[in-house]
Amino acid sequence: MSPRSRFPDGGSLRSERLRIGIAVATANRPDIVGETVGHIFLQTRKADAILVCSPGLEDVEGLREAYPGVVHIIGPRGLPHQRNRLMEAAQELDILLFIDDDFLMDSNYIAETEAAFCDHPEVVLTTGRVVADGIIGPGFSFDEALARLSIPVAPPATWLTEVYNGYGCNMAIRLEPVRANGLKFDEELPLYAWLEDVDFSRSLAPFGRIVRVEHAIGVHLAVKSGRQRGVRLGYSQIANPCYLMSKGTCSWKKGLFHISRNLAANILGTLRGEKAVDRSGRLRGNLRAVADLVTQRLAPSRALRL
């Protein structure tokens, strides 16, 4: 099937070629990031650059030897810090596609994303359709993710869907409005930076459309190794939405939805003795954040003390 035939709402591939880079922030998972980077080279539309940022060389052991064309950047630990360093290194690019170090793209992902940006200059941020997400369970192995990626999916009714925010595990940004308006990921959000994708998306929203490209599909392994401890994430599940609501980059409706959903999931998971996710640790972090909210000490950075 040609790329043109996948655009049922009238989209078409233009002849323009944008300079598109892939940006990967990673820490503590050299084997996983190596497999993910290797998979990027299977794209039908090759990336113009692949940028990887990690706190140290040990986080990417073997990567530069296996893929000498990959640009490696050392940056402070924490997703917003690393993503800001990746944007700083993307001065020659038009589009920067952020993927997690455990996100696998369908072979046409970049081609579909480029078509969306080319045909719709008003689009400033895109995200893909995640057909399988290990975040809600124990996660997927690399082979399991490949198998799920190979399963045929029903073609969506539309090409582009308006969304409130991009999903941080696969989120492409048009760099021109980012540079023109001095936008950055908020470094007040520490470590895994829960809801950093919402914050950045809504900061960029005044300058254009945010859409999901329905034919740009992928699988999120959600590997549990290397992630922050449950108690810290639980604190962030309360502190970060509150911070973003006060900042104005997350609506009260959406922020309260995130808080109530995660609190309920952690209570139920703790009562059920869930093993795949550290629900009891997250619940302890939730309760610590609620206590800090009551005493007016709540702040995202306080997760670092846990």
N, C-alpha and C positions, 0 to 999 in steps of 0.2 A: 504494500500500500504506500503510495507516495505521500510525502509530508502534506501536500496541498489537500489531499482527500481527507485528512484527519481534522480539517477545520470546518465543521458543519455550519457555523454561523457566519461564514463568508470570509474568514481570515485567509491570507495567502502569504507564502514566502516571498519576500522582496529580495532584490539583488544586493542590497547593502550588506556589508559584513561588519559587525561590531567586534571590538576587541574584548573578549570574554576570558576572565580568569576564574579559577577555582581556588577558594580559600578554606583552609582546614586548620582549626585550632585543636591542639592535642596536648595531653599530659599523661604520663605513666602507662601508655599503651602502645609501645613501639610495634608490636606484632600486628595489632589491629589497624593502626594507621598505615602500615606498609601494605596490607591487603587492600585497604580502601583506595589508596593512591594507585595501586596497580590496576584496580578495576576502572579508574577514571580513563585510562588509556584505551578502553574499549568503546568510547563514545564515537558515534558516526561523525559528529562535528567536533573536531579536536579543540581542546582548550588552548588559548593563546598563552596561558601561563598557569602553573600550579604553584601555589604559595602555601607553605606550612609553617605555623608558628607554635613553638613549644617553650616551656621554661628552661629546658636544658638539652644538651646533646643526647643524653641517655634516653630521652623521650622519643627520639627518632633513630635509634640505633639501627644501622643497616639501610636506612631509607635513602640516604644520599648516594651510597655506593650502588644500590639497585636502580635508582632513578636520578642520574646526575643532572638532568634538566630541571628538577624541582628546586624551587627557591626556598631555602630554610631561613627562618627568622627567629631569633631569641627574644622572648617577651616575658613580662611579669606573669606569674601564675594568676589565673582568673580569666573567664571567657571574655568579658568586655575589654580588658586590657589587651588580650591577644588579638581580638578582632579589630581593635583600633590600630594595632601595629600592622595588621594585614592590609587594612585600607590605606595606611600611609605608604605601603610598599607597592600599591596598585596605581601609581600615577600615570602610567601609560595605557591603562585599561578604561573601557567604557562601562562594562558591566562586571560586577564581582559577585560570584555565586558562593555563598557560604554553605558548606555542608559539614555535618558532624563527622568525626573520624570513624564513625560506624554507620554511615549512611551509604547505601548502594543505589546508584542511578540506573534506570533503564537506558539502553544504548542510545536512544534518541532524545534524552533529557535536555542536553545542551541545545540541540537543534530546535526543539520545541520552545525552549525559553528564549532563544535568540529571535525566533519568529514573532513571539509576543511583543518583545521590545521594539523590533523593527516596524511591525505593522501598527503599533499603537504607541506613538512617541509620548503620549500622556501617561503611560504606565511607568511608575517609578520603582515598584517592588513587585516581585512575583514569588510565589511559592508553588511547589509541586503537589501532586496527589500521592499521599502515603498509602499504599495499598496494604501494607502490613506494618504494625508498629509494636515492637517488643517492650515499649515503655510500661505497658500495663501488666506485664508478667515477668517471667524470668529472663526475657530477651531471647534473641536468636543467635545461633552460630553463623559463621560466614556461609557455610554450605546450605543451612536452612534458609538464609536470606536469599541466596541465589535461586533456590528452588521456588520460593514464593514469588520472586521476581519473574520467573519464567511462566507462571500460571497466567493464561489469557484472562483479561478483564474485559467486561462489557464496555463498549465505547460510550463515553458520556454524551449527554444531549447537547452540551455547549462546549465551546473551546475555552473561554475564560469565565471565571466566576468571581464576583466581587467578594472580598473577605475583609474582616476587621484588621487582621494582622498576618504576617508571614509566620510560618512554623520554623523556628530557629535551626532545626536539623537540615533544612534545605530552603534557602532563602536568597534570592538574587536581587541586587540593588543597582539602580542606575546611578553611577557615580557623579554625574554632572550636578544634580541638585544637592547631593550630599556635600560636595566640595563648596558649592556656591553659598550654602547656608551653614557651613561649619558644623555639620552634624557628626556626632560620635555616639558610640555605645556608652552608656552611663557606668562609669567605673566605681560608683558608689554601691553598685550591686556586686557583691563579692562572689568568688569561686564559680560555681556552676551558673550563678546569676539567673535564678528563676524569674521568668517573664521578661527577660531582656529583649526577646523578639517582639513582644507587645510594645514595650517602651520605644524601641527604635522604629518600628512600623508606624506608630502613631505620631512620632516626631517627623517622619517623612510624609505622612498622609496629606498635610496641607499643600504639598507641591505636585500631587498627581494621584493616579489610581493605584490601588493595591489589589492584586488579583491572584487567583490560583489558576495555573495552567493545567487543565485537566488531563492533557496527554503527556505531561512531564511527570512520570511516575517513578516511585522509588520505594525502598524498604528500609526502615530504621531498625537496626539490630538492637539498640538500647542495651549494649553490653554493660553489665553492672560493675565490672572491675574499673578502678580508677575514679569512680564517682565519689562525691562528698558523702560523709557519714549521714545516716538517717536523721539524727537529731538536728544537724545543721540545715539539711534540706527542709525539715519540718518547720524550723524557725523561719526560713525564707518563704515558705508557703503562706505565712501570715504577714511577715514584715514587708516583703517586696510588693504585694498588691496594695497594702496600705500606703507605702511610699509612692507608688505610681499614681494612686488615686489622688493623693495630695499634690503631686506634681502636675497632674492633669493629662497624663499620657495613657490613662486607663480609666474607663468610665466606672462609676460606682456600681452599676449593675453588673458589669463584667468582673470587676474586682471582688465583689461580694460573692459572686457565683464561684470564682476560683477558690476563695477561702472556704466556703461552705462545702463545696464538693470534696476538697482535699481533707478537710477535717472529718467529714462523714466517712470517707474511704479509709482513713487511718484508724478511726474508732472501730469500724466493722472489721478491718483487717487484723487489728490487735485482738479483738474478741474471738476471731476465727483461728488465730494462731498462724496467720499467713507467713510463709517462709521465703517466697520469691522476692518480696520487698520488705524492707525493715520498717514495717508499719508502727511497731511500738516505739522505735527511735524517732520516727517522724511525729508521732503523737506527742512524745515528750517535748519535742521542739515546738510543736503547735502550742502546747500549754504554756511553755516558757515565753513564747511571743505574746500570747494573750495576757499573761501577767505583766509583761513589759508595756503592753498597750494601756493597761489599766493604770500603771504607775507613770505613764508618759515617758518611758525610756526606749520605746520601740524604735529600732533603726536597722536597716539591712546589715550594716557592718557588725552588729552585735552577734551575728551568727558565727563570726570568727572566734568568739570566746568560748564556744561550746565544744 
